[in-house]
Amino acid sequence: MHLIRTALIALSLLTGAAQAQNYPDRTIRILVGFTPGSATDISARMFAQKLGEAWSVPVTVENLPGAGGSVGGERVAKSAPDGYTLYWGANGALTINPSLQTNPTFEPLRDLSPVARLLVMPSILAVNNDVPAKSVAELIALARAKPGTLSYASPGAGTPQHIAGEVFKSQLGLDIVHVPYRGANFTDVIGGRVTMTFQNTGAILPTVREGKLRGLAVTSLTRSTAIPELPTMIESGVADFEATSWFGLLAPAGTPAPIIAKLYRQATEIVQHPQLRESFGKIGLDVVTDPPDVFAGIIRTDTAKWAKVIREAGIKGSE
């Protein structure tokens, strides 16, 4: 019995190696769980173009929006594990949605094979220009002086930016009202109807640059290359604060390891190209090159981390 099992494993490895040798020889589809024009979509298309050029095969991007990105993830999870249908996954769908959905349509680490985490995008904490706070410390003092009167906008309930706001509130014991919108909408913050907002750098950076809102800090562990003059939340006195968006490449579970390895090598080479790195930087994306095992670990730890925040804050997916 042991010899049979060993022989089957050896055959599987040989088959996977043979598939990888010929891979890819036809069109690759990358599914995105958000609408065209979103940061997830734009970054996926930039990557797909370079992947197609590198491998001389068509690489298409297909948008399947819905359920916070989970519709696209479910479709990939149910696809053939041959490397020709891939998922450009965002952390909302992979690490936040599982705690918001009563009946998740797929389990990321059971149904998908992580290839690489490739891009990280911090959010910017920004306030209306008339708010008398020029720093995070001053904003915290203002919130404590006026409990229940300050508000913050997010792109929607359960988004990474909503989670960032809840971490900010709970960590400091602040009473601030959440105002959810559908997508990156911060016109009410500009108009003064809402005090502040947490928004993806890619969405809000031009508005901050133009002086329509006052940026106070970024939510990453290190300063963003897109706006290095802004301090991190940690530098601003909020200990251990990190709440970013990230994007990575995943394949259906069961995709042969040699194909995953080939995808990882090519993907990391692409995102590190100086021209593409510069293009990503302009829309607020910082390049990372986390391999499959590290990426899987990030999904696992982030899922547990955000589950705790969601549970303690009482966040509901339908809020």
C-alpha atoms as one frame of an Amber mdcrd trajectory, in Angstrom:
protein
   0.000   0.000   0.000   2.812   2.368   0.873   4.491   1.632  -2.478   1.255
   2.375  -4.356   0.819   5.702  -2.526   4.430   6.652  -3.227   4.003   5.762
  -6.890   0.845   7.887  -7.150   2.587  10.878  -5.558   5.524  10.483  -7.934
   3.158  10.264 -10.923   1.325  13.383  -9.759   4.583  15.311  -9.474   5.672
  14.200 -12.920   2.317  15.168 -14.405   2.467  18.595 -12.739   6.009  19.147
 -14.003   4.969  18.217 -17.544   1.999  20.604 -17.382   4.223  23.405 -16.127
   6.726  22.844 -18.939   4.040  23.564 -21.545   2.303  26.249 -19.484   0.949
  28.574 -20.715  -0.028  27.737 -24.276  -3.426  29.446 -24.458  -5.429  32.364
 -23.065  -5.225  33.075 -19.326  -8.233  34.675 -17.641  -7.822  36.851 -14.554
 -11.097  37.405 -12.701 -11.670  40.586 -10.690 -14.485  40.809  -8.156 -15.048
  44.547  -8.621 -16.256  46.934 -11.297 -14.080  48.433 -14.047 -12.207  51.510
 -12.843 -11.743  50.322  -9.269  -8.230  50.080  -7.842  -8.517  46.289  -7.978
  -9.489  46.398 -11.647  -6.890  48.973 -12.697  -4.022  47.138 -11.006  -5.166
  43.802 -12.462  -5.204  45.214 -16.001  -1.749  46.739 -15.606  -0.446  43.372
 -14.424  -2.317  41.359 -17.073  -0.856  43.393 -19.911   2.695  42.731 -18.754
   1.996  39.046 -18.112   0.687  38.653 -21.648   3.759  40.364 -23.054   6.106
  38.214 -20.990   4.506  34.909 -21.986   3.266  35.833 -25.475  -0.264  34.595
 -24.795  -3.506  36.568 -24.426  -4.282  37.496 -20.818  -7.780  38.833 -20.298
  -9.357  40.528 -17.276 -12.992  39.760 -16.539 -15.040  41.717 -14.002 -17.463
  39.760 -11.823 -18.546  42.288  -9.176 -20.718  41.360  -6.244 -20.634  40.372
  -2.573 -17.581  42.511  -1.873 -15.436  40.668  -4.406 -16.549  37.185  -3.388
 -18.425  36.437  -6.638 -15.158  36.454  -8.574 -13.425  34.370  -5.929 -16.171
  31.758  -5.980 -15.980  31.460  -9.772 -12.227  30.851  -9.649 -12.622  28.369
  -6.791 -14.925  26.312  -9.019 -12.673  26.523 -12.097 -10.330  23.865 -13.425
  -7.029  23.844 -11.470  -4.845  24.248 -14.546  -3.519  27.798 -14.171  -5.692
  29.289 -16.909  -8.273  30.879 -14.608  -6.784  33.099 -11.896  -8.140  35.451
  -9.245  -6.859  38.964  -8.625  -7.964  38.936  -5.007  -8.303  41.842  -2.590
  -8.074  41.454   1.156 -11.696  42.437   1.683 -12.976  39.346  -0.107 -10.299
  37.051   1.299 -10.000  38.097   4.939 -12.997  40.286   5.873 -15.972  38.793
   4.016 -15.677  35.378   5.713 -16.637  37.051   9.002 -19.439  39.128   7.483
 -21.241  36.519   5.392 -23.640  34.101   7.057 -22.985  31.462   4.404 -19.674
  32.204   2.647 -19.649  30.890  -0.915 -16.040  29.713  -0.665 -13.220  29.374
   1.857 -10.076  31.126   0.588  -7.448  28.768   1.992  -9.468  25.646   1.271
 -10.690  26.500  -2.231  -7.846  28.642  -3.589  -4.071  28.284  -3.928  -2.215
  31.514  -3.068   0.394  32.436  -5.690   1.739  35.784  -4.465   0.719  38.882
  -2.572   1.888  41.636  -4.905   0.576  45.082  -3.958  -0.298  46.964  -0.777
  -2.294  50.183  -0.624  -2.703  52.154   2.611  -5.680  54.332   3.317  -5.389
  57.995   4.149  -7.105  59.507   7.162  -8.292  62.899   5.920 -10.471  65.613
   7.429 -12.535  68.518   6.176 -10.371  71.628   5.873 -12.455  73.502   8.456
 -11.869  70.873  11.143  -9.570  72.436  13.780  -7.169  69.492  13.814  -3.832
  69.593  12.026  -2.657  66.195  13.298  -4.031  62.849  14.429  -3.299  63.791
  18.048  -5.371  66.959  17.702  -8.173  64.989  16.018  -8.217  62.502  18.903
  -8.390  65.368  21.401 -11.273  66.913  19.449 -13.169  63.611  19.370 -12.759
  63.191  23.117 -13.925  66.750  23.738 -17.031  66.253  21.569 -18.157  62.608
  21.918 -20.770  61.477  19.415 -20.535  64.621  17.257 -17.715  63.670  14.870
 -18.310  61.302  11.958 -16.279  59.372   9.420 -17.115  58.229   5.894 -16.101
  54.882   4.421 -16.683  53.214   1.028 -19.174  50.867   2.686 -19.849  48.576
   5.619 -17.245  45.853   5.977 -14.684  47.489   3.698 -11.054  47.735   4.855
 -11.620  51.470   5.369 -14.635  50.846   7.602 -12.538  48.368   9.568  -9.776
  50.999   9.871 -12.256  53.447  11.353 -13.516  50.903  13.855  -9.971  50.021
  14.928  -9.288  53.747  15.377 -12.413  54.129  17.534 -11.989  51.014  19.655
  -8.274  51.351  20.232  -8.655  54.884  21.561 -12.134  54.592  23.062 -13.599
  57.254  20.761 -17.286  57.916  20.075 -17.369  58.674  16.332 -20.299  57.963
  14.007 -19.738  55.765  10.936 -21.328  56.988   7.693 -21.123  54.271   5.006
 -21.316  55.090   1.304 -21.291  52.923  -1.798 -17.754  53.140  -3.099 -15.176
  55.896  -2.801 -17.472  58.831  -2.052 -16.099  61.613   0.124 -17.891  64.656
  -1.302 -19.758  65.068   1.986 -16.429  65.314   3.791 -15.306  68.017   1.365
 -18.629  69.785   1.934 -18.327  69.539   5.716 -21.350  67.303   6.325 -19.020
  64.532   7.526 -15.926  65.252   9.626 -13.366  62.805   8.266 -12.808  59.747
   6.127 -10.620  56.701   5.678 -10.165  56.100   1.931  -7.796  54.145  -0.306
  -4.788  56.224  -1.270  -5.542  55.588  -4.942  -9.017  57.105  -4.582  -8.336
  60.101  -2.343  -4.736  61.067  -3.123  -5.599  63.624  -5.866  -8.133  65.292
  -3.568  -5.569  65.603  -0.785  -2.925  66.819  -3.239  -5.326  69.491  -4.514
  -5.946  70.695  -0.960  -9.653  69.875  -0.953  -9.126  67.709   2.136  -6.396
  67.713   4.773  -4.515  64.428   4.961  -3.356  63.547   8.469  -1.819  60.074
   8.233  -1.590  56.805   6.313  -2.713  53.482   7.746   0.321  51.369   6.764
   3.261  50.371   8.947   5.620  52.514   6.871   5.092  55.750   4.989   3.619
  55.471   1.506   5.861  56.202  -1.465   2.865  57.972  -3.034   2.690  60.613
  -0.293   5.779  60.256   1.918   5.179  63.523   3.745   2.254  62.001   5.625
   3.191  60.136   8.824   1.843  56.712   9.666  -0.834  56.289  12.307   1.828
  54.698  14.501   4.117  57.709  14.094   1.093  59.817  15.005   0.754  58.074
  18.356  -1.735  55.266  17.600   0.203  52.170  18.638   0.303  49.060  16.404
  -2.162  50.551  13.934  -2.205  48.914  10.507  -5.202  48.658   8.175  -4.313
  48.426   4.508  -5.782  47.062   1.315  -3.753  44.522  -0.614  -4.000  42.596
  -3.852  -2.652  39.202  -4.744  -2.812  36.462  -7.342  -4.521  33.163  -6.564
  -5.401  29.993  -8.485  -7.969  27.251  -7.854  -7.026  24.752  -5.150  -5.271
  21.749  -6.624  -3.333  23.701  -9.241  -0.026  21.813  -9.699   2.798  23.193
  -7.562   5.133  23.646 -10.574   2.544  25.930 -12.218   2.128  27.912  -8.983
   5.925  28.273  -8.805   6.119  29.398 -12.431   3.363  31.952 -11.867   5.064
  33.248  -8.721   8.409  33.753 -10.459   6.861  35.597 -13.387   4.453  37.659
 -11.304   7.119  38.960  -8.948   9.423  39.758 -11.855   6.655  41.777 -13.498
   5.681  43.926 -10.495   9.330  44.744  -9.763   9.923  46.181 -13.223  10.860
  49.856 -12.653   8.291  51.203 -15.130   5.411  49.224 -13.667   6.517  49.910
 -10.082   6.452  53.634 -10.895   2.981  53.326 -12.448   1.688  51.497  -9.384
   3.226  54.144  -7.144   1.326  56.906  -8.909  -1.974  55.366  -7.844  -0.854
  54.698  -4.285   0.251  51.061  -4.591   3.453  49.756  -3.032   4.999  46.559
  -4.425   5.547  43.469  -2.278   6.542  39.965  -3.383   5.234  37.547  -0.770
   5.558  33.882  -1.890   2.701  31.347  -1.627   3.411  30.173   1.921   3.836
  33.698   3.274   0.732  34.863   1.421  -1.273  31.997   2.896  -0.041  32.955
   6.369  -1.129  36.574   5.839  -4.606  35.470   4.778  -4.839  33.244   7.855
  -3.661  35.836  10.392  -5.575  38.738   8.830  -8.788  36.704   8.828  -8.441
  36.072  12.567  -7.436  39.688  13.236 -10.408  41.207  11.391 -12.847  38.619
  12.754 -12.068  39.907  16.243 -12.599  43.548  15.199 -15.845  42.711  13.390
 -17.162  40.724  16.352 -16.269  43.347  18.962 -17.577  46.252  16.868 -20.756
  44.396  15.926 -20.236  45.052  12.222 -22.820  43.504   9.916 -22.388  42.926
   6.214 -25.750  44.465   5.447 -25.120  47.614   7.518
